[in-house]
Amino acid sequence: MTSDAVTKGRRLIGAVVSATILIGAGALGLIVLYHVNSYPRTDDAEVLANFIGIAPQVEGPILRLNVRDNQLVRQGDLLYEIDDRPYRYALEKAVSEQAALEGEIADEQRKIAALVSAVSVSQANIQSAEADVTRSAAAVDQARADVANAEQGVSRAEAEWTYANNNLHRLEPLLVKQFVTVDQVDRARTSEVAQDQSLRQAKSQLLLARAGLQSTLAQETRSGAVLLQSKAQHEQAQNAVTTLEPLINQRGARTSAVETARYNLNNCRVYAPFAARVTNLTISEGAYAHIGQQVFTLIDARTWWAVANFREGELQHIAPGMRAEVYVMSKPDARYPAVVDSVGFGVTPDADVVGKLGPVLPDVQRTLNWVHLATRYPVRVRVENPPEDLFRVSESAVVVIRGR
């Protein structure tokens, strides 16, 4: 084979190899571009978790501190205990005051029951006095009738005695002339004497009837006075009956005082509200804890996120619910499954682009920047089943979105 043929063959092989390399590089570039667009990734991410400051709700010296810095605690573990003696005494006092109020209410109820009974007795006395007044009025009417009957009896007796006396005086002169017999005169005299006695008896009955009338009148007056007295006693008994409302209204305050004292006593022992990691512990036993003053911090170890900043052009490939992977710098070879929780909808405006947003008009500054950088938005990715002893707040991370 001639040298020209060999040279041409080599050139052809070189051209084929070059074309293959270019095609492969182009295909690889397309694949990389597809993966970059379809599965966005960023190393501008940090691991975050919820954390709360533990501050006492009551004050006092710390008797026991059951945790140490960076310790992992479980939900319900005792964190620290404050001296509870003042709050225990306050609870006992509140309970005692509540019991005293209940005793006072019971005593007042008994007094009211007695007063109500007195009202009932006075009402019965009024009814009895009214009955006595009615009987006295009837007795007065009866006595007046007896007096009237006695007066009529006296009138009849006086008429009969007058007739008998006149008849005797008429017969006695006729006896001398023997126009009548001695027996007729004796009968007339006997009749006059009998009528005289009847008249005396009728007058006595009249006096007795009048005395009875005066007695019944006095009894009627006395019954009326008793009735007035009974009514006055009834009104006094009604006015003496008190009400429990002022004492009943104090029950709410006493109950609230007891519950507040019990609440403060229970807050002397502070427990972990969830599984967490203790951090920033800068206090020891014997220190005086103040209300609202933070003692240490609890990092919620139940849920961890990676907050990753993606360019705005990549957000179209990211949506809540997509699968993701998280890598951390402390263990770069470990992959942790995750899921996209949310995609951010706002960041602080760039002053170099829009200027300063004031209360009147935006202050837009002129700029000579030739390159416009894409805005990055935070994407919150929740790690599934995170290990207890690996993740730390603000730890650097890499996040890859794997789609649905």
DRENGUKE-611135 format. One record per residue (C-alpha): x, z, y; residue number from 1; residue in one letter. Coordinates in steps of 0.1 Angstrom, whole numbers, plus 5000, padded with zeros to 4 digits. Last residue first. Layout:
// DRENGUKE-611135
+------+------+------+-----+---------+
|    X |    Z |    Y | num | residuo |
+------+------+------+-----+---------+
|    X |    Z |    Y | NUM |       a |
...
+------+------+------+-----+---------+
END
This chain:
// DRENGUKE-611135
+------+------+------+-----+---------+
|    X |    Z |    Y | num | residuo |
+------+------+------+-----+---------+
| 4579 | 5415 | 5129 | 404 |       r |
| 4610 | 5409 | 5148 | 403 |       g |
| 4645 | 5421 | 5139 | 402 |       r |
| 4655 | 5436 | 5172 | 401 |       i |
| 4691 | 5448 | 5172 | 400 |       v |
| 4701 | 5480 | 5190 | 399 |       v |
| 4736 | 5493 | 5195 | 398 |       v |
| 4741 | 5529 | 5205 | 397 |       a |
| 4761 | 5552 | 5227 | 396 |       s |
| 4750 | 5589 | 5224 | 395 |       e |
| 4730 | 5602 | 5254 | 394 |       s |
| 4714 | 5629 | 5233 | 393 |       v |
| 4730 | 5634 | 5199 | 392 |       r |
| 4721 | 5619 | 5166 | 391 |       f |
| 4739 | 5628 | 5134 | 390 |       l |
| 4730 | 5663 | 5121 | 389 |       d |
| 4693 | 5660 | 5114 | 388 |       e |
| 4692 | 5625 | 5100 | 387 |       p |
| 4665 | 5602 | 5115 | 386 |       p |
| 4635 | 5593 | 5093 | 385 |       n |
| 4625 | 5562 | 5114 | 384 |       e |
| 4643 | 5558 | 5148 | 383 |       v |
| 4620 | 5549 | 5177 | 382 |       r |
| 4630 | 5521 | 5199 | 381 |       v |
| 4622 | 5523 | 5236 | 380 |       r |
| 4630 | 5491 | 5255 | 379 |       v |
| 4644 | 5495 | 5290 | 378 |       p |
| 4644 | 5464 | 5313 | 377 |       y |
| 4674 | 5445 | 5325 | 376 |       r |
| 4673 | 5422 | 5355 | 375 |       t |
| 4691 | 5389 | 5351 | 374 |       a |
| 4722 | 5385 | 5373 | 373 |       l |
| 4721 | 5358 | 5401 | 372 |       h |
| 4755 | 5343 | 5405 | 371 |       v |
| 4764 | 5328 | 5439 | 370 |       w |
| 4763 | 5361 | 5458 | 369 |       n |
| 4765 | 5353 | 5495 | 368 |       l |
| 4739 | 5378 | 5506 | 367 |       t |
| 4716 | 5383 | 5536 | 366 |       r |
| 4699 | 5417 | 5538 | 365 |       q |
| 4662 | 5421 | 5534 | 364 |       v |
| 4647 | 5452 | 5551 | 363 |       d |
| 4611 | 5452 | 5539 | 362 |       p |
| 4586 | 5459 | 5566 | 361 |       l |
| 4569 | 5491 | 5578 | 360 |       v |
| 4571 | 5521 | 5553 | 359 |       p |
| 4605 | 5509 | 5540 | 358 |       g |
| 4615 | 5489 | 5510 | 357 |       l |
| 4652 | 5483 | 5513 | 356 |       k |
| 4664 | 5448 | 5505 | 355 |       g |
| 4648 | 5425 | 5480 | 354 |       v |
| 4679 | 5411 | 5464 | 353 |       v |
| 4709 | 5434 | 5473 | 352 |       d |
| 4686 | 5464 | 5473 | 351 |       a |
| 4678 | 5458 | 5436 | 350 |       d |
| 4643 | 5471 | 5429 | 349 |       p |
| 4641 | 5502 | 5406 | 348 |       t |
| 4628 | 5493 | 5372 | 347 |       v |
| 4594 | 5484 | 5359 | 346 |       g |
| 4574 | 5473 | 5329 | 345 |       f |
| 4594 | 5488 | 5301 | 344 |       g |
| 4588 | 5478 | 5265 | 343 |       v |
| 4573 | 5503 | 5241 | 342 |       s |
| 4576 | 5518 | 5206 | 341 |       d |
| 4598 | 5493 | 5189 | 340 |       v |
| 4605 | 5504 | 5153 | 339 |       v |
| 4636 | 5517 | 5137 | 338 |       a |
| 4657 | 5515 | 5106 | 337 |       p |
| 4691 | 5532 | 5108 | 336 |       y |
| 4723 | 5512 | 5099 | 335 |       r |
| 4755 | 5531 | 5091 | 334 |       a |
| 4789 | 5514 | 5096 | 333 |       d |
| 4792 | 5525 | 5133 | 332 |       p |
| 4790 | 5562 | 5125 | 331 |       k |
| 4798 | 5581 | 5158 | 330 |       s |
| 4792 | 5549 | 5178 | 329 |       m |
| 4756 | 5546 | 5167 | 328 |       v |
| 4738 | 5517 | 5152 | 327 |       y |
| 4700 | 5511 | 5155 | 326 |       v |
| 4680 | 5485 | 5137 | 325 |       e |
| 4646 | 5471 | 5147 | 324 |       a |
| 4612 | 5462 | 5134 | 323 |       r |
| 4586 | 5451 | 5158 | 322 |       m |
| 4556 | 5473 | 5166 | 321 |       g |
| 4558 | 5470 | 5203 | 320 |       p |
| 4569 | 5435 | 5214 | 319 |       a |
| 4603 | 5418 | 5219 | 318 |       i |
| 4610 | 5380 | 5218 | 317 |       h |
| 4595 | 5374 | 5253 | 316 |       q |
| 4616 | 5404 | 5265 | 315 |       l |
| 4648 | 5384 | 5260 | 314 |       e |
| 4647 | 5366 | 5294 | 313 |       g |
| 4643 | 5400 | 5312 | 312 |       e |
| 4677 | 5411 | 5299 | 311 |       r |
| 4675 | 5440 | 5274 | 310 |       f |
| 4684 | 5477 | 5282 | 309 |       n |
| 4681 | 5498 | 5250 | 308 |       a |
| 4666 | 5533 | 5249 | 307 |       v |
| 4673 | 5546 | 5213 | 306 |       a |
| 4648 | 5571 | 5203 | 305 |       w |
| 4648 | 5603 | 5182 | 304 |       w |
| 4618 | 5623 | 5169 | 303 |       t |
| 4617 | 5655 | 5150 | 302 |       r |
| 4649 | 5671 | 5164 | 301 |       a |
| 4633 | 5681 | 5197 | 300 |       d |
| 4662 | 5694 | 5218 | 299 |       i |
| 4657 | 5730 | 5228 | 298 |       l |
| 4674 | 5742 | 5259 | 297 |       t |
| 4686 | 5777 | 5269 | 296 |       f |
| 4676 | 5808 | 5289 | 295 |       v |
| 4656 | 5791 | 5316 | 294 |       q |
| 4643 | 5814 | 5344 | 293 |       q |
| 4605 | 5812 | 5344 | 292 |       g |
| 4601 | 5850 | 5341 | 291 |       i |
| 4634 | 5868 | 5343 | 290 |       h |
| 4655 | 5878 | 5313 | 289 |       a |
| 4679 | 5907 | 5317 | 288 |       y |
| 4710 | 5903 | 5295 | 287 |       a |
| 4715 | 5928 | 5267 | 286 |       g |
| 4720 | 5901 | 5241 | 285 |       e |
| 4737 | 5870 | 5253 | 284 |       s |
| 4731 | 5841 | 5276 | 283 |       i |
| 4747 | 5807 | 5282 | 282 |       t |
| 4730 | 5787 | 5254 | 281 |       l |
| 4732 | 5750 | 5266 | 280 |       n |
| 4719 | 5738 | 5232 | 279 |       t |
| 4696 | 5748 | 5204 | 278 |       v |
| 4685 | 5719 | 5182 | 277 |       r |
| 4649 | 5716 | 5173 | 276 |       a |
| 4622 | 5719 | 5147 | 275 |       a |
| 4591 | 5728 | 5167 | 274 |       f |
| 4576 | 5756 | 5188 | 273 |       p |
| 4606 | 5779 | 5181 | 272 |       a |
| 4595 | 5815 | 5184 | 271 |       y |
| 4597 | 5839 | 5214 | 270 |       v |
| 4589 | 5876 | 5208 | 269 |       r |
| 4581 | 5894 | 5240 | 268 |       c |
| 4554 | 5868 | 5245 | 267 |       n |
| 4531 | 5888 | 5221 | 266 |       n |
| 4532 | 5918 | 5244 | 265 |       l |
| 4523 | 5897 | 5274 | 264 |       n |
| 4494 | 5882 | 5256 | 263 |       y |
| 4482 | 5916 | 5244 | 262 |       r |
| 4484 | 5929 | 5280 | 261 |       a |
| 4464 | 5899 | 5293 | 260 |       t |
| 4439 | 5903 | 5265 | 259 |       e |
| 4434 | 5939 | 5273 | 258 |       v |
| 4431 | 5933 | 5310 | 257 |       a |
| 4406 | 5905 | 5304 | 256 |       s |
| 4385 | 5928 | 5283 | 255 |       t |
| 4385 | 5954 | 5310 | 254 |       r |
| 4376 | 5928 | 5337 | 253 |       a |
| 4348 | 5913 | 5316 | 252 |       g |
| 4334 | 5948 | 5308 | 251 |       r |
| 4332 | 5958 | 5344 | 250 |       q |
| 4299 | 5940 | 5350 | 249 |       n |
| 4283 | 5961 | 5323 | 248 |       i |
| 4292 | 5992 | 5343 | 247 |       l |
| 4275 | 5980 | 5375 | 246 |       p |
| 4246 | 5966 | 5354 | 245 |       e |
| 4238 | 5997 | 5335 | 244 |       l |
| 4209 | 6007 | 5357 | 243 |       t |
| 4196 | 6041 | 5369 | 242 |       t |
| 4163 | 6058 | 5363 | 241 |       v |
| 4160 | 6085 | 5390 | 240 |       a |
| 4137 | 6064 | 5411 | 239 |       n |
| 4112 | 6063 | 5382 | 238 |       q |
| 4114 | 6100 | 5377 | 237 |       a |
| 4108 | 6107 | 5414 | 236 |       q |
| 4078 | 6083 | 5413 | 235 |       e |
| 4064 | 6101 | 5382 | 234 |       h |
| 4071 | 6136 | 5398 | 233 |       q |
| 4052 | 6125 | 5429 | 232 |       a |
| 4023 | 6112 | 5408 | 231 |       k |
| 4022 | 6144 | 5388 | 230 |       s |
| 4022 | 6165 | 5421 | 229 |       q |
| 3993 | 6144 | 5434 | 228 |       l |
| 3974 | 6149 | 5402 | 227 |       l |
| 3981 | 6186 | 5402 | 226 |       v |
| 3968 | 6188 | 5438 | 225 |       a |
| 3936 | 6170 | 5428 | 224 |       g |
| 3931 | 6193 | 5398 | 223 |       s |
| 3936 | 6223 | 5422 | 222 |       r |
| 3909 | 6209 | 5445 | 221 |       t |
| 3886 | 6203 | 5416 | 220 |       e |
| 3892 | 6238 | 5403 | 219 |       q |
| 3884 | 6252 | 5438 | 218 |       a |
| 3852 | 6232 | 5439 | 217 |       l |
| 3844 | 6244 | 5403 | 216 |       t |
| 3849 | 6281 | 5414 | 215 |       s |
| 3828 | 6276 | 5446 | 214 |       q |
| 3801 | 6261 | 5425 | 213 |       l |
| 3803 | 6289 | 5400 | 212 |       g |
| 3799 | 6314 | 5428 | 211 |       a |
| 3769 | 6295 | 5441 | 210 |       r |
| 3754 | 6296 | 5406 | 209 |       a |
| 3760 | 6333 | 5403 | 208 |       l |
| 3744 | 6339 | 5437 | 207 |       l |
| 3714 | 6318 | 5427 | 206 |       l |
| 3712 | 6336 | 5393 | 205 |       q |
| 3712 | 6369 | 5412 | 204 |       s |
| 3685 | 6356 | 5435 | 203 |       k |
| 3665 | 6346 | 5404 | 202 |       a |
| 3670 | 6381 | 5389 | 201 |       q |
| 3658 | 6398 | 5421 | 200 |       r |
| 3628 | 6375 | 5422 | 199 |       l |
| 3620 | 6382 | 5385 | 198 |       s |
| 3623 | 6419 | 5392 | 197 |       q |
| 3599 | 6416 | 5421 | 196 |       d |
| 3576 | 6395 | 5399 | 195 |       q |
| 3576 | 6422 | 5373 | 194 |       a |
| 3568 | 6449 | 5399 | 193 |       v |
| 3540 | 6429 | 5414 | 192 |       e |
| 3526 | 6422 | 5379 | 191 |       s |
| 3527 | 6459 | 5371 | 190 |       t |
| 3509 | 6467 | 5403 | 189 |       r |
| 3483 | 6441 | 5396 | 188 |       a |
| 3479 | 6454 | 5361 | 187 |       r |
| 3475 | 6489 | 5374 | 186 |       d |
| 3449 | 6478 | 5399 | 185 |       v |
| 3429 | 6461 | 5373 | 184 |       q |
| 3431 | 6492 | 5350 | 183 |       d |
| 3420 | 6514 | 5378 | 182 |       v |
| 3388 | 6494 | 5380 | 181 |       t |
| 3376 | 6472 | 5409 | 180 |       v |
| 3348 | 6476 | 5433 | 179 |       f |
| 3352 | 6513 | 5431 | 178 |       q |
| 3351 | 6517 | 5469 | 177 |       k |
| 3385 | 6534 | 5466 | 176 |       v |
| 3396 | 6508 | 5441 | 175 |       l |
| 3387 | 6480 | 5466 | 174 |       l |
| 3414 | 6492 | 5490 | 173 |       p |
| 3440 | 6489 | 5462 | 172 |       e |
| 3428 | 6454 | 5451 | 171 |       l |
| 3439 | 6435 | 5482 | 170 |       r |
| 3473 | 6451 | 5484 | 169 |       h |
| 3479 | 6444 | 5448 | 168 |       l |
| 3469 | 6407 | 5452 | 167 |       n |
| 3491 | 6403 | 5482 | 166 |       n |
| 3521 | 6417 | 5462 | 165 |       n |
| 3514 | 6395 | 5432 | 164 |       a |
| 3510 | 6364 | 5453 | 163 |       y |
| 3542 | 6372 | 5473 | 162 |       t |
| 3560 | 6379 | 5440 | 161 |       w |
| 3549 | 6346 | 5426 | 160 |       e |
| 3560 | 6327 | 5457 | 159 |       a |
| 3593 | 6346 | 5459 | 158 |       e |
| 3599 | 6338 | 5422 | 157 |       a |
| 3592 | 6302 | 5427 | 156 |       r |
| 3615 | 6299 | 5456 | 155 |       s |
| 3642 | 6319 | 5438 | 154 |       v |
| 3639 | 6295 | 5408 | 153 |       g |
| 3642 | 6265 | 5432 | 152 |       q |
| 3673 | 6280 | 5446 | 151 |       e |
| 3687 | 6286 | 5411 | 150 |       a |
| 3679 | 6249 | 5401 | 149 |       n |
| 3697 | 6237 | 5432 | 148 |       a |
| 3726 | 6260 | 5425 | 147 |       v |
| 3728 | 6248 | 5389 | 146 |       d |
| 3727 | 6212 | 5401 | 145 |       a |
| 3756 | 6219 | 5424 | 144 |       r |
| 3774 | 6235 | 5396 | 143 |       a |
| 3769 | 6204 | 5374 | 142 |       q |
| 3782 | 6181 | 5401 | 141 |       d |
| 3812 | 6204 | 5405 | 140 |       v |
| 3817 | 6204 | 5368 | 139 |       a |
| 3816 | 6166 | 5368 | 138 |       a |
| 3842 | 6165 | 5396 | 137 |       a |
| 3863 | 6190 | 5377 | 136 |       s |
| 3862 | 6169 | 5346 | 135 |       r |
| 3872 | 6138 | 5365 | 134 |       t |
| 3900 | 6157 | 5382 | 133 |       v |
| 3911 | 6171 | 5348 | 132 |       d |
| 3912 | 6135 | 5334 | 131 |       a |
| 3933 | 6124 | 5364 | 130 |       e |
| 3956 | 6153 | 5357 | 129 |       a |
| 3960 | 6143 | 5321 | 128 |       s |
| 3967 | 6107 | 5330 | 127 |       q |
| 3992 | 6118 | 5356 | 126 |       i |
| 4009 | 6141 | 5331 | 125 |       n |
| 4011 | 6112 | 5306 | 124 |       a |
| 4029 | 6092 | 5333 | 123 |       q |
| 4052 | 6121 | 5340 | 122 |       s |
| 4060 | 6123 | 5303 | 121 |       v |
| 4067 | 6085 | 5302 | 120 |       s |
| 4089 | 6088 | 5332 | 119 |       v |
| 4108 | 6117 | 5316 | 118 |       a |
| 4113 | 6096 | 5286 | 117 |       s |
| 4128 | 6069 | 5308 | 116 |       v |
| 4151 | 6095 | 5323 | 115 |       l |
| 4162 | 6106 | 5289 | 114 |       a |
| 4169 | 6070 | 5278 | 113 |       a |
| 4188 | 6064 | 5311 | 112 |       i |
| 4209 | 6094 | 5304 | 111 |       k |
| 4216 | 6082 | 5268 | 110 |       r |
| 4225 | 6048 | 5281 | 109 |       q |
| 4248 | 6063 | 5307 | 108 |       e |
| 4266 | 6082 | 5280 | 107 |       d |
| 4271 | 6050 | 5260 | 106 |       a |
| 4282 | 6030 | 5291 | 105 |       i |
| 4308 | 6058 | 5298 | 104 |       e |
| 4320 | 6056 | 5263 | 103 |       g |
| 4324 | 6018 | 5266 | 102 |       e |
| 4343 | 6023 | 5298 | 101 |       l |
| 4366 | 6048 | 5282 | 100 |       a |
| 4372 | 6024 | 5253 |  99 |       a |
| 4382 | 5997 | 5278 |  98 |       q |
| 4405 | 6021 | 5296 |  97 |       e |
| 4421 | 6031 | 5264 |  96 |       s |
| 4426 | 5995 | 5254 |  95 |       v |
| 4442 | 5987 | 5288 |  94 |       a |
| 4465 | 6018 | 5285 |  93 |       k |
| 4476 | 6008 | 5250 |  92 |       e |
| 4483 | 5973 | 5261 |  91 |       l |
| 4504 | 5985 | 5291 |  90 |       a |
| 4523 | 6008 | 5268 |  89 |       y |
| 4531 | 5979 | 5245 |  88 |       r |
| 4541 | 5958 | 5275 |  87 |       y |
| 4565 | 5985 | 5287 |  86 |       p |
| 4579 | 5989 | 5252 |  85 |       r |
| 4584 | 5952 | 5244 |  84 |       d |
| 4621 | 5948 | 5250 |  83 |       d |
| 4626 | 5910 | 5248 |  82 |       i |
| 4631 | 5892 | 5215 |  81 |       e |
| 4650 | 5859 | 5208 |  80 |       y |
| 4646 | 5827 | 5189 |  79 |       l |
| 4624 | 5837 | 5160 |  78 |       l |
| 4619 | 5807 | 5137 |  77 |       d |
| 4583 | 5792 | 5138 |  76 |       g |
| 4594 | 5756 | 5137 |  75 |       q |
| 4629 | 5753 | 5122 |  74 |       r |
| 4661 | 5759 | 5141 |  73 |       v |
| 4693 | 5738 | 5142 |  72 |       l |
| 4721 | 5757 | 5159 |  71 |       q |
| 4740 | 5740 | 5188 |  70 |       n |
| 4746 | 5774 | 5206 |  69 |       d |
| 4736 | 5804 | 5186 |  68 |       r |
| 4703 | 5818 | 5176 |  67 |       v |
| 4687 | 5852 | 5169 |  66 |       n |
| 4692 | 5869 | 5202 |  65 |       l |
| 4679 | 5905 | 5199 |  64 |       r |
| 4672 | 5931 | 5226 |  63 |       l |
| 4669 | 5908 | 5256 |  62 |       i |
| 4663 | 5930 | 5287 |  61 |       p |
| 4630 | 5925 | 5305 |  60 |       g |
| 4608 | 5898 | 5319 |  59 |       e |
| 4577 | 5881 | 5305 |  58 |       v |
| 4570 | 5844 | 5302 |  57 |       q |
| 4605 | 5837 | 5291 |  56 |       p |
| 4622 | 5803 | 5297 |  55 |       a |
| 4631 | 5778 | 5270 |  54 |       i |
| 4639 | 5744 | 5286 |  53 |       g |
| 4625 | 5714 | 5268 |  52 |       i |
| 4640 | 5684 | 5252 |  51 |       f |
| 4627 | 5651 | 5241 |  50 |       n |
| 4652 | 5628 | 5224 |  49 |       a |
| 4676 | 5601 | 5236 |  48 |       l |
| 4702 | 5577 | 5220 |  47 |       v |
| 4717 | 5553 | 5244 |  46 |       e |
| 4717 | 5515 | 5247 |  45 |       a |
| 4737 | 5488 | 5264 |  44 |       d |
| 4751 | 5475 | 5231 |  43 |       d |
| 4724 | 5448 | 5230 |  42 |       t |
| 4706 | 5427 | 5204 |  41 |       r |
| 4679 | 5401 | 5205 |  40 |       p |
| 4668 | 5387 | 5172 |  39 |       y |
| 4650 | 5354 | 5180 |  38 |       s |
| 4670 | 5344 | 5210 |  37 |       n |
| 4704 | 5355 | 5197 |  36 |       v |
| 4695 | 5343 | 5162 |  35 |       h |
| 4685 | 5309 | 5174 |  34 |       y |
| 4716 | 5306 | 5196 |  33 |       l |
| 4738 | 5316 | 5167 |  32 |       v |
| 4722 | 5290 | 5145 |  31 |       i |
| 4725 | 5264 | 5172 |  30 |       l |
| 4762 | 5273 | 5177 |  29 |       g |
| 4768 | 5271 | 5140 |  28 |       l |
| 4752 | 5237 | 5139 |  27 |       a |
| 4773 | 5225 | 5168 |  26 |       g |
| 4804 | 5240 | 5153 |  25 |       a |
| 4796 | 5223 | 5120 |  24 |       g |
| 4789 | 5190 | 5137 |  23 |       i |
| 4821 | 5192 | 5156 |  22 |       l |
| 4841 | 5202 | 5125 |  21 |       i |
| 4825 | 5174 | 5105 |  20 |       t |
| 4833 | 5149 | 5132 |  19 |       a |
| 4869 | 5161 | 5134 |  18 |       s |
| 4872 | 5159 | 5096 |  17 |       v |
| 4857 | 5124 | 5095 |  16 |       v |
| 4879 | 5112 | 5124 |  15 |       a |
| 4910 | 5127 | 5107 |  14 |       g |
| 4901 | 5110 | 5074 |  13 |       i |
| 4897 | 5077 | 5092 |  12 |       l |
| 4929 | 5081 | 5111 |  11 |       r |
| 4947 | 5089 | 5078 |  10 |       r |
| 4933 | 5059 | 5061 |   9 |       g |
| 4943 | 5037 | 5091 |   8 |       k |
| 4978 | 5050 | 5089 |   7 |       t |
| 4980 | 5044 | 5052 |   6 |       v |
| 4967 | 5008 | 5056 |   5 |       a |
| 4992 | 5001 | 5083 |   4 |       d |
| 5021 | 5015 | 5062 |   3 |       s |
| 5013 | 4991 | 5034 |   2 |       t |
| 5000 | 5000 | 5000 |   1 |       m |
+------+------+------+-----+---------+
END
